[in-house]
């Protein structure tokens, strides 16, 4: 069974095409979002921010050649899920890395937002929890909306 070695939200995520090694540039521990105090935060609020997610997996010998799926979720402080995406990967070697680009950062309120990941063998129904990364979301209620990755 694959074991999660790293789950890293970052400003830029990539996999080198030559050696298949991942790079996570500018780790993100949280973000500060500027918001007009006179405007309620809509349910589909998202900060205009390009960011990425790097995952690194270690498989067992029997995992080589198998197809797996990885689920990524962005869970808001109130428990609602704003990102719920599934990606397929083929465990060709004992190590596998993924790099995912994300266009916006959804938010609902200030507090700890969790980036969670799960895995399953392709064709199976049950997801196995692999890990999470807490992101501290701060909302600065001001008239100008600066966005600062933290």
C-alpha positions in Angstrom: 0.0 0.0 0.0 1.3 3.5 -0.8 2.5 5.6 2.1 2.4 9.4 1.9 5.9 10.9 2.5 5.0 14.5 1.8 2.0 16.8 1.1 3.2 20.3 0.4 1.1 23.3 -0.6 3.4 25.8 -2.4 3.6 28.7 -4.7 4.8 26.6 -7.6 4.8 22.8 -7.9 6.6 20.8 -10.6 8.1 17.4 -11.6 11.4 17.4 -13.4 10.9 15.6 -16.7 14.5 14.2 -16.7 14.7 12.6 -13.3 11.1 12.6 -12.2 11.9 14.5 -8.9 9.4 16.9 -7.4 10.0 20.6 -6.6 7.9 22.6 -4.3 8.9 26.3 -4.5 7.7 28.6 -1.8 6.0 26.5 0.9 2.7 27.9 1.9 1.8 27.8 5.6 -1.3 30.0 5.2 -2.5 33.1 3.5 -3.7 36.6 4.4 -6.7 37.7 2.4 -7.9 41.3 2.3 -11.7 41.7 2.3 -14.1 44.7 2.3 -15.8 44.7 5.7 -19.0 46.0 4.0 -19.3 43.0 1.7 -20.4 39.5 3.0 -18.1 36.7 2.0 -20.0 34.7 -0.6 -20.2 30.9 -0.5 -17.9 30.6 -3.6 -15.3 33.1 -2.4 -11.8 32.4 -3.8 -8.6 34.4 -3.6 -7.0 35.0 -7.0 -3.8 33.1 -6.3 -1.9 30.5 -8.3 -0.5 27.8 -6.1 0.4 24.1 -6.2 0.4 20.9 -4.3 3.3 18.4 -4.3 2.7 14.9 -3.0 5.3 12.2 -2.6 4.4 8.5 -2.2 6.4 5.5 -1.2 5.0 2.2 -2.4 5.7 -1.4 -1.4 7.2 -3.9 -3.9 3.8 -5.3 -4.6 2.4 -1.9 -5.5 4.7 -1.6 -8.6 2.6 -1.6 -11.8 -0.7 -0.9 -10.0 -3.0 2.0 -10.7 -4.0 4.2 -7.8 -6.2 7.3 -7.2 -5.4 10.2 -5.0 -8.1 12.4 -3.6 -7.3 16.0 -2.5 -9.7 18.0 -0.4 -9.5 21.5 0.9 -11.6 21.6 4.1 -12.7 24.9 5.5 -12.8 25.8 9.2 -16.5 25.1 9.3 -16.0 21.6 7.8 -17.3 22.4 4.3 -15.2 21.1 1.4 -14.2 23.6 -1.3 -11.9 21.4 -3.3 -12.6 17.7 -3.8 -10.5 16.4 -6.7 -9.3 12.9 -7.7 -6.2 12.2 -9.7 -5.0 8.9 -11.1 -1.4 7.7 -10.8 0.5 4.6 -11.9 3.0 3.3 -9.4 5.8 2.5 -11.9 8.6 2.6 -9.3 8.6 2.4 -5.5 8.4 6.2 -5.3 5.8 8.3 -7.1 5.4 12.1 -7.0 2.5 14.3 -8.1 2.5 18.1 -8.8 -0.8 19.8 -9.2 -1.4 23.4 -10.2 -4.4 25.3 -8.6 -5.8 28.5 -10.0 -7.5 30.1 -7.0 -7.6 29.6 -3.2 -11.2 29.0 -2.0 -12.1 30.3 1.5 -15.1 30.8 3.7 -13.7 32.3 7.0 -10.6 32.8 8.9 -9.1 29.9 10.7 -7.3 26.6 10.0 -8.1 25.2 6.6 -7.0 21.6 6.0 -5.5 20.2 2.8 -6.3 16.5 3.1 -5.3 13.6 1.0 -6.5 10.0 0.6 -5.6 7.1 -1.7 -7.2 4.0 -3.1 -6.4 1.3 -5.6 -8.2 2.1 -8.9 -11.5 0.3 -9.0 -11.9 0.1 -5.2 -14.6 2.0 -3.4 -12.9 2.7 0.0 -10.6 5.7 0.4 -7.7 5.4 2.9 -6.8 8.6 4.7 -3.1 9.4 4.1 -2.5 12.8 5.8 -3.2 16.5 6.0 -1.5 19.9 6.0 -3.0 22.8 8.0 -3.1 26.2 6.4 -3.7 29.3 8.5 -6.2 31.6 6.7 -6.3 35.2 7.9 -8.9 37.7 6.6 -7.9 41.3 6.9 -11.2 43.2 6.7 -10.1 46.3 4.9 -11.2 48.1 1.7 -8.2 47.0 -0.4 -7.9 43.2 -1.0 -4.2 42.4 -0.8 -3.3 38.7 -1.0 -0.1 37.5 0.8 0.9 33.9 0.9 2.3 33.2 4.3 
